[in-house]
């Protein structure tokens, strides 16, 4: 078969094309061989997840600073000095609570837990064998109440004097101390109410000539029945009553002791002579009530509050809730004071302090 010139030229062109393709392939091969292999661990998504799982030093420092700022905020809030405005309302509540507790305590235990003036007289008479119809050891309850009140006075004064020193008068109004003081008082009343509720102490009207009157659990008692467990709630309630008086001293409201009324009756009645002068100095009825006659009004409200507390305590004692119900109400009022102090407005900054 004859080979033409065209066939030879076509074959040369095909060889040249094959050589060119081979050169292109060889030039591209090193690039492919030098390309780094992409592993799973080096994927962008995995790197991003790794960075997010391990916090950076900056993020860790920010978290520590945020935690420290939160602690400092709580610390400042608990150590804030409370504003004195409207503190008289808390004192009035304490007067009502005193009347409520003393009313039911006297009905069952024939002694007071807040008014130590009456207990002093009862103790003095008891040491002399009087009254003749009373039990020979009846005065022990009054004496224990006085001692417990004095112990509570030391305890609450130490608590309020910690910021200023034990040798100084308690003048600090830090939120934490006020809350802690009434929290302790609340727990004492709660324990006393629980003892009365379960019937381990006397909660029936006292019987002349007997030390204990019995409870709804024990029922009738013998003539010489002596339940010395009655002294436990007396100790608790008298100890807590000292906290109220300490509060009035811290707030410089000495004329409102929260437990007795003798000085209040004297001061309120005596200052009636100055009512006309106070009225003349007032520009309006509002000015008279809130400014010039404010002290007199607080005295009057305190007297009414103690009287009302005694009335409520007496009515509750006669009702189905009895003595226990009155004590549970008192514990609720004490607890409400705890919440009130926790939310109370702090003392306002002075204008000159704001300027500096």
MARMAR-414629 format. One record per residue (C-alpha): residue number from 1; x, y, z. Coordinates in nm, 3 decimals, always signed. Layout:
% residues N
<k:NUM | x:X | y:Y | z:Z>
...
//
This chain:
% residues 356
<k:1 | x:+0.000 | y:+0.000 | z:+0.000>
<k:2 | x:+0.153 | y:+0.332 | z:-0.101>
<k:3 | x:+0.222 | y:+0.589 | z:+0.169>
<k:4 | x:+0.151 | y:+0.938 | z:+0.062>
<k:5 | x:+0.311 | y:+1.256 | z:+0.178>
<k:6 | x:-0.011 | y:+1.359 | z:+0.352>
<k:7 | x:-0.005 | y:+1.047 | z:+0.568>
<k:8 | x:+0.350 | y:+1.116 | z:+0.681>
<k:9 | x:+0.268 | y:+1.474 | z:+0.767>
<k:10 | x:-0.040 | y:+1.364 | z:+0.965>
<k:11 | x:+0.165 | y:+1.116 | z:+1.168>
<k:12 | x:+0.427 | y:+1.381 | z:+1.250>
<k:13 | x:+0.150 | y:+1.615 | z:+1.370>
<k:14 | x:+0.005 | y:+1.346 | z:+1.601>
<k:15 | x:+0.349 | y:+1.276 | z:+1.756>
<k:16 | x:+0.406 | y:+1.644 | z:+1.813>
<k:17 | x:+0.067 | y:+1.675 | z:+1.982>
<k:18 | x:+0.143 | y:+1.379 | z:+2.212>
<k:19 | x:+0.477 | y:+1.532 | z:+2.314>
<k:20 | x:+0.309 | y:+1.864 | z:+2.400>
<k:21 | x:+0.044 | y:+1.688 | z:+2.614>
<k:22 | x:+0.311 | y:+1.492 | z:+2.798>
<k:23 | x:+0.505 | y:+1.812 | z:+2.877>
<k:24 | x:+0.192 | y:+1.978 | z:+3.013>
<k:25 | x:+0.122 | y:+1.681 | z:+3.236>
<k:26 | x:+0.478 | y:+1.676 | z:+3.374>
<k:27 | x:+0.468 | y:+2.049 | z:+3.447>
<k:28 | x:+0.140 | y:+2.018 | z:+3.640>
<k:29 | x:+0.241 | y:+1.713 | z:+3.845>
<k:30 | x:+0.475 | y:+1.894 | z:+4.096>
<k:31 | x:+0.200 | y:+2.140 | z:+4.181>
<k:32 | x:-0.039 | y:+1.857 | z:+4.260>
<k:33 | x:+0.225 | y:+1.671 | z:+4.463>
<k:34 | x:+0.318 | y:+1.980 | z:+4.668>
<k:35 | x:-0.046 | y:+2.065 | z:+4.759>
<k:36 | x:-0.088 | y:+2.002 | z:+5.137>
<k:37 | x:-0.339 | y:+1.742 | z:+5.227>
<k:38 | x:-0.654 | y:+1.873 | z:+5.395>
<k:39 | x:-0.729 | y:+1.675 | z:+5.708>
<k:40 | x:-1.040 | y:+1.674 | z:+5.918>
<k:41 | x:-0.864 | y:+1.838 | z:+6.206>
<k:42 | x:-0.745 | y:+2.127 | z:+5.994>
<k:43 | x:-1.087 | y:+2.215 | z:+5.857>
<k:44 | x:-1.202 | y:+2.576 | z:+5.922>
<k:45 | x:-1.509 | y:+2.453 | z:+6.104>
<k:46 | x:-1.308 | y:+2.235 | z:+6.342>
<k:47 | x:-1.058 | y:+2.517 | z:+6.406>
<k:48 | x:-1.342 | y:+2.754 | z:+6.486>
<k:49 | x:-1.499 | y:+2.503 | z:+6.725>
<k:50 | x:-1.162 | y:+2.452 | z:+6.893>
<k:51 | x:-1.119 | y:+2.823 | z:+6.942>
<k:52 | x:-1.471 | y:+2.858 | z:+7.086>
<k:53 | x:-1.428 | y:+2.568 | z:+7.331>
<k:54 | x:-1.110 | y:+2.708 | z:+7.481>
<k:55 | x:-1.165 | y:+3.061 | z:+7.621>
<k:56 | x:-0.899 | y:+3.311 | z:+7.553>
<k:57 | x:-0.718 | y:+3.481 | z:+7.842>
<k:58 | x:-0.912 | y:+3.800 | z:+7.769>
<k:59 | x:-1.246 | y:+3.622 | z:+7.799>
<k:60 | x:-1.143 | y:+3.454 | z:+8.125>
<k:61 | x:-1.034 | y:+3.787 | z:+8.272>
<k:62 | x:-1.365 | y:+3.946 | z:+8.173>
<k:63 | x:-1.559 | y:+3.667 | z:+8.346>
<k:64 | x:-1.354 | y:+3.711 | z:+8.664>
<k:65 | x:-1.409 | y:+4.087 | z:+8.656>
<k:66 | x:-1.785 | y:+4.044 | z:+8.607>
<k:67 | x:-1.800 | y:+3.804 | z:+8.903>
<k:68 | x:-1.602 | y:+4.044 | z:+9.117>
<k:69 | x:-1.824 | y:+4.337 | z:+9.017>
<k:70 | x:-2.134 | y:+4.137 | z:+9.112>
<k:71 | x:-1.988 | y:+4.052 | z:+9.453>
<k:72 | x:-1.894 | y:+4.415 | z:+9.512>
<k:73 | x:-2.247 | y:+4.526 | z:+9.422>
<k:74 | x:-2.402 | y:+4.285 | z:+9.672>
<k:75 | x:-2.149 | y:+4.385 | z:+9.937>
<k:76 | x:-2.222 | y:+4.753 | z:+9.891>
<k:77 | x:-2.597 | y:+4.690 | z:+9.901>
<k:78 | x:-2.584 | y:+4.495 | z:+10.228>
<k:79 | x:-2.362 | y:+4.757 | z:+10.394>
<k:80 | x:-2.565 | y:+5.059 | z:+10.281>
<k:81 | x:-2.672 | y:+5.300 | z:+10.554>
<k:82 | x:-3.053 | y:+5.308 | z:+10.552>
<k:83 | x:-3.253 | y:+5.625 | z:+10.515>
<k:84 | x:-3.417 | y:+5.746 | z:+10.837>
<k:85 | x:-3.731 | y:+5.872 | z:+10.663>
<k:86 | x:-4.046 | y:+5.683 | z:+10.770>
<k:87 | x:-3.861 | y:+5.460 | z:+11.015>
<k:88 | x:-4.133 | y:+5.554 | z:+11.260>
<k:89 | x:-4.364 | y:+5.318 | z:+11.072>
<k:90 | x:-4.144 | y:+5.023 | z:+11.166>
<k:91 | x:-4.148 | y:+5.133 | z:+11.529>
<k:92 | x:-4.528 | y:+5.153 | z:+11.524>
<k:93 | x:-4.537 | y:+4.796 | z:+11.390>
<k:94 | x:-4.316 | y:+4.688 | z:+11.680>
<k:95 | x:-4.557 | y:+4.848 | z:+11.928>
<k:96 | x:-4.847 | y:+4.653 | z:+11.777>
<k:97 | x:-4.646 | y:+4.329 | z:+11.792>
<k:98 | x:-4.557 | y:+4.391 | z:+12.157>
<k:99 | x:-4.920 | y:+4.436 | z:+12.251>
<k:100 | x:-5.017 | y:+4.126 | z:+12.055>
<k:101 | x:-4.757 | y:+3.900 | z:+12.220>
<k:102 | x:-4.791 | y:+4.032 | z:+12.574>
<k:103 | x:-5.170 | y:+3.996 | z:+12.564>
<k:104 | x:-5.161 | y:+3.622 | z:+12.495>
<k:105 | x:-4.853 | y:+3.561 | z:+12.713>
<k:106 | x:-5.021 | y:+3.711 | z:+13.019>
<k:107 | x:-5.340 | y:+3.514 | z:+12.958>
<k:108 | x:-5.161 | y:+3.178 | z:+12.968>
<k:109 | x:-4.842 | y:+3.232 | z:+13.168>
<k:110 | x:-4.948 | y:+3.516 | z:+13.401>
<k:111 | x:-4.641 | y:+3.721 | z:+13.318>
<k:112 | x:-4.521 | y:+3.959 | z:+13.048>
<k:113 | x:-4.244 | y:+3.900 | z:+12.797>
<k:114 | x:-4.194 | y:+4.258 | z:+12.678>
<k:115 | x:-4.300 | y:+4.490 | z:+12.960>
<k:116 | x:-4.043 | y:+4.426 | z:+13.227>
<k:117 | x:-4.187 | y:+4.688 | z:+13.463>
<k:118 | x:-4.480 | y:+4.460 | z:+13.540>
<k:119 | x:-4.249 | y:+4.160 | z:+13.572>
<k:120 | x:-4.037 | y:+4.349 | z:+13.824>
<k:121 | x:-4.342 | y:+4.407 | z:+14.043>
<k:122 | x:-4.454 | y:+4.045 | z:+14.004>
<k:123 | x:-4.108 | y:+3.923 | z:+14.108>
<k:124 | x:-4.097 | y:+4.153 | z:+14.409>
<k:125 | x:-4.440 | y:+4.039 | z:+14.525>
<k:126 | x:-4.359 | y:+3.674 | z:+14.462>
<k:127 | x:-4.049 | y:+3.687 | z:+14.680>
<k:128 | x:-4.274 | y:+3.806 | z:+14.961>
<k:129 | x:-4.529 | y:+3.530 | z:+14.905>
<k:130 | x:-4.781 | y:+3.759 | z:+14.735>
<k:131 | x:-5.040 | y:+3.744 | z:+14.599>
<k:132 | x:-5.149 | y:+3.475 | z:+14.842>
<k:133 | x:-5.367 | y:+3.308 | z:+14.581>
<k:134 | x:-5.082 | y:+3.275 | z:+14.331>
<k:135 | x:-4.861 | y:+2.972 | z:+14.299>
<k:136 | x:-4.554 | y:+2.991 | z:+14.520>
<k:137 | x:-4.324 | y:+2.970 | z:+14.215>
<k:138 | x:-4.526 | y:+3.191 | z:+13.984>
<k:139 | x:-4.276 | y:+3.475 | z:+14.018>
<k:140 | x:-4.008 | y:+3.255 | z:+13.858>
<k:141 | x:-4.164 | y:+3.320 | z:+13.517>
<k:142 | x:-4.136 | y:+3.696 | z:+13.562>
<k:143 | x:-3.781 | y:+3.667 | z:+13.691>
<k:144 | x:-3.679 | y:+3.449 | z:+13.394>
<k:145 | x:-3.839 | y:+3.700 | z:+13.155>
<k:146 | x:-3.633 | y:+3.985 | z:+13.305>
<k:147 | x:-3.311 | y:+3.787 | z:+13.283>
<k:148 | x:-3.382 | y:+3.685 | z:+12.923>
<k:149 | x:-3.461 | y:+4.043 | z:+12.827>
<k:150 | x:-3.128 | y:+4.159 | z:+12.972>
<k:151 | x:-2.943 | y:+3.883 | z:+12.786>
<k:152 | x:-3.115 | y:+3.986 | z:+12.465>
<k:153 | x:-3.015 | y:+4.346 | z:+12.528>
<k:154 | x:-2.648 | y:+4.245 | z:+12.542>
<k:155 | x:-2.680 | y:+4.031 | z:+12.230>
<k:156 | x:-2.854 | y:+4.290 | z:+12.012>
<k:157 | x:-2.634 | y:+4.574 | z:+12.135>
<k:158 | x:-2.324 | y:+4.376 | z:+12.038>
<k:159 | x:-2.475 | y:+4.316 | z:+11.696>
<k:160 | x:-2.550 | y:+4.686 | z:+11.640>
<k:161 | x:-2.218 | y:+4.806 | z:+11.787>
<k:162 | x:-1.991 | y:+4.592 | z:+11.571>
<k:163 | x:-1.946 | y:+4.864 | z:+11.302>
<k:164 | x:-1.870 | y:+5.140 | z:+11.556>
<k:165 | x:-1.698 | y:+4.942 | z:+11.832>
<k:166 | x:-1.842 | y:+4.788 | z:+12.147>
<k:167 | x:-1.744 | y:+5.087 | z:+12.362>
<k:168 | x:-1.946 | y:+5.332 | z:+12.146>
<k:169 | x:-2.318 | y:+5.391 | z:+12.121>
<k:170 | x:-2.487 | y:+5.190 | z:+11.843>
<k:171 | x:-2.536 | y:+5.445 | z:+11.566>
<k:172 | x:-2.479 | y:+5.240 | z:+11.251>
<k:173 | x:-2.783 | y:+5.181 | z:+11.029>
<k:174 | x:-2.635 | y:+4.922 | z:+10.796>
<k:175 | x:-2.892 | y:+4.719 | z:+10.605>
<k:176 | x:-2.731 | y:+4.383 | z:+10.685>
<k:177 | x:-2.743 | y:+4.441 | z:+11.061>
<k:178 | x:-3.107 | y:+4.553 | z:+11.059>
<k:179 | x:-3.209 | y:+4.254 | z:+10.849>
<k:180 | x:-3.012 | y:+4.010 | z:+11.065>
<k:181 | x:-3.152 | y:+4.158 | z:+11.387>
<k:182 | x:-3.515 | y:+4.113 | z:+11.286>
<k:183 | x:-3.444 | y:+3.779 | z:+11.125>
<k:184 | x:-3.326 | y:+3.653 | z:+11.465>
<k:185 | x:-3.635 | y:+3.802 | z:+11.632>
<k:186 | x:-3.860 | y:+3.637 | z:+11.374>
<k:187 | x:-3.705 | y:+3.295 | z:+11.430>
<k:188 | x:-3.747 | y:+3.327 | z:+11.807>
<k:189 | x:-4.119 | y:+3.401 | z:+11.770>
<k:190 | x:-4.156 | y:+3.117 | z:+11.518>
<k:191 | x:-4.005 | y:+2.866 | z:+11.762>
<k:192 | x:-4.230 | y:+2.990 | z:+12.043>
<k:193 | x:-4.535 | y:+2.966 | z:+11.817>
<k:194 | x:-4.439 | y:+2.612 | z:+11.718>
<k:195 | x:-4.408 | y:+2.508 | z:+12.085>
<k:196 | x:-4.753 | y:+2.646 | z:+12.156>
<k:197 | x:-4.900 | y:+2.487 | z:+11.844>
<k:198 | x:-4.784 | y:+2.134 | z:+11.925>
<k:199 | x:-4.902 | y:+2.173 | z:+12.285>
<k:200 | x:-4.579 | y:+2.106 | z:+12.474>
<k:201 | x:-4.629 | y:+2.429 | z:+12.671>
<k:202 | x:-4.933 | y:+2.583 | z:+12.837>
<k:203 | x:-5.170 | y:+2.762 | z:+12.600>
<k:204 | x:-5.488 | y:+2.764 | z:+12.806>
<k:205 | x:-5.608 | y:+3.048 | z:+13.036>
<k:206 | x:-5.401 | y:+3.048 | z:+13.354>
<k:207 | x:-5.557 | y:+2.900 | z:+13.666>
<k:208 | x:-5.524 | y:+3.081 | z:+13.996>
<k:209 | x:-5.291 | y:+2.897 | z:+14.230>
<k:210 | x:-5.135 | y:+2.679 | z:+13.959>
<k:211 | x:-4.799 | y:+2.711 | z:+13.787>
<k:212 | x:-4.917 | y:+2.572 | z:+13.451>
<k:213 | x:-5.258 | y:+2.581 | z:+13.289>
<k:214 | x:-5.216 | y:+2.292 | z:+13.046>
<k:215 | x:-5.268 | y:+2.280 | z:+12.672>
<k:216 | x:-5.516 | y:+2.151 | z:+12.419>
<k:217 | x:-5.309 | y:+1.830 | z:+12.416>
<k:218 | x:-5.280 | y:+1.762 | z:+12.790>
<k:219 | x:-5.632 | y:+1.875 | z:+12.870>
<k:220 | x:-5.719 | y:+1.900 | z:+13.242>
<k:221 | x:-5.423 | y:+1.941 | z:+13.475>
<k:222 | x:-5.378 | y:+1.857 | z:+13.842>
<k:223 | x:-5.366 | y:+2.121 | z:+14.111>
<k:224 | x:-4.987 | y:+2.097 | z:+14.146>
<k:225 | x:-4.909 | y:+2.060 | z:+13.777>
<k:226 | x:-4.575 | y:+2.222 | z:+13.694>
<k:227 | x:-4.467 | y:+2.227 | z:+13.333>
<k:228 | x:-4.130 | y:+2.398 | z:+13.337>
<k:229 | x:-4.134 | y:+2.389 | z:+12.958>
<k:230 | x:-4.347 | y:+2.703 | z:+12.991>
<k:231 | x:-4.024 | y:+2.889 | z:+13.067>
<k:232 | x:-3.882 | y:+2.815 | z:+12.720>
<k:233 | x:-4.117 | y:+3.034 | z:+12.512>
<k:234 | x:-4.091 | y:+3.303 | z:+12.780>
<k:235 | x:-3.713 | y:+3.302 | z:+12.737>
<k:236 | x:-3.739 | y:+3.320 | z:+12.358>
<k:237 | x:-3.998 | y:+3.597 | z:+12.344>
<k:238 | x:-3.838 | y:+3.813 | z:+12.613>
<k:239 | x:-3.497 | y:+3.775 | z:+12.449>
<k:240 | x:-3.639 | y:+3.891 | z:+12.115>
<k:241 | x:-3.830 | y:+4.181 | z:+12.268>
<k:242 | x:-3.496 | y:+4.343 | z:+12.353>
<k:243 | x:-3.421 | y:+4.372 | z:+11.982>
<k:244 | x:-3.709 | y:+4.614 | z:+11.932>
<k:245 | x:-3.594 | y:+4.841 | z:+12.211>
<k:246 | x:-3.240 | y:+4.833 | z:+12.073>
<k:247 | x:-3.375 | y:+4.944 | z:+11.734>
<k:248 | x:-3.543 | y:+5.249 | z:+11.889>
<k:249 | x:-3.211 | y:+5.346 | z:+12.047>
<k:250 | x:-3.019 | y:+5.304 | z:+11.722>
<k:251 | x:-3.274 | y:+5.525 | z:+11.544>
<k:252 | x:-3.247 | y:+5.783 | z:+11.826>
<k:253 | x:-3.619 | y:+5.741 | z:+11.897>
<k:254 | x:-3.573 | y:+5.714 | z:+12.271>
<k:255 | x:-3.926 | y:+5.838 | z:+12.334>
<k:256 | x:-4.060 | y:+5.527 | z:+12.151>
<k:257 | x:-3.927 | y:+5.223 | z:+12.343>
<k:258 | x:-4.179 | y:+4.982 | z:+12.175>
<k:259 | x:-4.262 | y:+4.796 | z:+12.500>
<k:260 | x:-4.385 | y:+5.040 | z:+12.766>
<k:261 | x:-4.620 | y:+5.338 | z:+12.765>
<k:262 | x:-4.563 | y:+5.520 | z:+13.093>
<k:263 | x:-4.319 | y:+5.773 | z:+12.949>
<k:264 | x:-4.527 | y:+5.802 | z:+12.632>
<k:265 | x:-4.839 | y:+5.889 | z:+12.828>
<k:266 | x:-4.638 | y:+6.151 | z:+13.017>
<k:267 | x:-4.468 | y:+6.305 | z:+12.714>
<k:268 | x:-4.776 | y:+6.311 | z:+12.494>
<k:269 | x:-4.997 | y:+6.458 | z:+12.764>
<k:270 | x:-4.736 | y:+6.712 | z:+12.873>
<k:271 | x:-4.674 | y:+6.838 | z:+12.520>
<k:272 | x:-5.045 | y:+6.902 | z:+12.468>
<k:273 | x:-4.971 | y:+7.238 | z:+12.630>
<k:274 | x:-4.756 | y:+7.326 | z:+12.328>
<k:275 | x:-5.015 | y:+7.229 | z:+12.068>
<k:276 | x:-5.145 | y:+7.583 | z:+12.023>
<k:277 | x:-4.795 | y:+7.719 | z:+11.965>
<k:278 | x:-4.723 | y:+7.445 | z:+11.710>
<k:279 | x:-5.042 | y:+7.530 | z:+11.527>
<k:280 | x:-4.950 | y:+7.896 | z:+11.505>
<k:281 | x:-4.609 | y:+7.809 | z:+11.361>
<k:282 | x:-4.764 | y:+7.590 | z:+11.092>
<k:283 | x:-4.854 | y:+7.730 | z:+10.752>
<k:284 | x:-5.112 | y:+7.458 | z:+10.682>
<k:285 | x:-5.272 | y:+7.149 | z:+10.829>
<k:286 | x:-5.020 | y:+6.937 | z:+10.638>
<k:287 | x:-4.734 | y:+7.138 | z:+10.785>
<k:288 | x:-4.877 | y:+7.091 | z:+11.133>
<k:289 | x:-4.922 | y:+6.714 | z:+11.095>
<k:290 | x:-4.592 | y:+6.636 | z:+10.922>
<k:291 | x:-4.359 | y:+6.896 | z:+11.075>
<k:292 | x:-4.452 | y:+7.074 | z:+11.397>
<k:293 | x:-4.679 | y:+6.804 | z:+11.537>
<k:294 | x:-4.492 | y:+6.505 | z:+11.400>
<k:295 | x:-4.342 | y:+6.391 | z:+11.731>
<k:296 | x:-4.676 | y:+6.412 | z:+11.907>
<k:297 | x:-4.842 | y:+6.215 | z:+11.631>
<k:298 | x:-4.585 | y:+5.937 | z:+11.654>
<k:299 | x:-4.643 | y:+5.912 | z:+12.028>
<k:300 | x:-5.017 | y:+5.892 | z:+11.978>
<k:301 | x:-4.988 | y:+5.629 | z:+11.704>
<k:302 | x:-4.756 | y:+5.423 | z:+11.926>
<k:303 | x:-5.009 | y:+5.425 | z:+12.211>
<k:304 | x:-5.289 | y:+5.326 | z:+11.975>
<k:305 | x:-5.078 | y:+5.052 | z:+11.816>
<k:306 | x:-4.993 | y:+4.885 | z:+12.148>
<k:307 | x:-5.355 | y:+4.908 | z:+12.259>
<k:308 | x:-5.477 | y:+4.768 | z:+11.927>
<k:309 | x:-5.225 | y:+4.485 | z:+11.946>
<k:310 | x:-5.357 | y:+4.392 | z:+12.290>
<k:311 | x:-5.715 | y:+4.396 | z:+12.164>
<k:312 | x:-5.633 | y:+4.181 | z:+11.861>
<k:313 | x:-5.437 | y:+3.940 | z:+12.078>
<k:314 | x:-5.725 | y:+3.906 | z:+12.320>
<k:315 | x:-5.979 | y:+3.842 | z:+12.047>
<k:316 | x:-5.755 | y:+3.587 | z:+11.876>
<k:317 | x:-5.696 | y:+3.415 | z:+12.210>
<k:318 | x:-6.072 | y:+3.366 | z:+12.251>
<k:319 | x:-6.119 | y:+3.248 | z:+11.893>
<k:320 | x:-6.043 | y:+2.911 | z:+11.735>
<k:321 | x:-5.688 | y:+3.012 | z:+11.640>
<k:322 | x:-5.607 | y:+3.074 | z:+12.005>
<k:323 | x:-5.268 | y:+3.170 | z:+12.143>
<k:324 | x:-5.083 | y:+2.996 | z:+11.860>
<k:325 | x:-5.260 | y:+3.203 | z:+11.596>
<k:326 | x:-5.162 | y:+3.526 | z:+11.768>
<k:327 | x:-4.796 | y:+3.421 | z:+11.785>
<k:328 | x:-4.795 | y:+3.316 | z:+11.420>
<k:329 | x:-4.935 | y:+3.658 | z:+11.330>
<k:330 | x:-4.657 | y:+3.820 | z:+11.534>
<k:331 | x:-4.396 | y:+3.612 | z:+11.351>
<k:332 | x:-4.545 | y:+3.723 | z:+11.019>
<k:333 | x:-4.520 | y:+4.089 | z:+11.123>
<k:334 | x:-4.159 | y:+4.042 | z:+11.231>
<k:335 | x:-4.082 | y:+3.871 | z:+10.903>
<k:336 | x:-4.242 | y:+4.155 | z:+10.708>
<k:337 | x:-4.000 | y:+4.394 | z:+10.880>
<k:338 | x:-3.711 | y:+4.177 | z:+10.757>
<k:339 | x:-3.833 | y:+4.209 | z:+10.398>
<k:340 | x:-3.896 | y:+4.581 | z:+10.446>
<k:341 | x:-3.540 | y:+4.646 | z:+10.561>
<k:342 | x:-3.403 | y:+4.431 | z:+10.276>
<k:343 | x:-3.579 | y:+4.661 | z:+10.027>
<k:344 | x:-3.544 | y:+4.987 | z:+10.221>
<k:345 | x:-3.400 | y:+5.288 | z:+10.044>
<k:346 | x:-3.042 | y:+5.369 | z:+10.131>
<k:347 | x:-2.942 | y:+5.697 | z:+10.290>
<k:348 | x:-2.929 | y:+5.984 | z:+10.043>
<k:349 | x:-2.590 | y:+6.123 | z:+9.958>
<k:350 | x:-2.515 | y:+6.474 | z:+10.077>
<k:351 | x:-2.502 | y:+6.745 | z:+9.816>
<k:352 | x:-2.143 | y:+6.834 | z:+9.893>
<k:353 | x:-2.038 | y:+6.472 | z:+9.854>
<k:354 | x:-2.202 | y:+6.462 | z:+9.513>
<k:355 | x:-2.018 | y:+6.773 | z:+9.406>
<k:356 | x:-1.681 | y:+6.627 | z:+9.505>
//
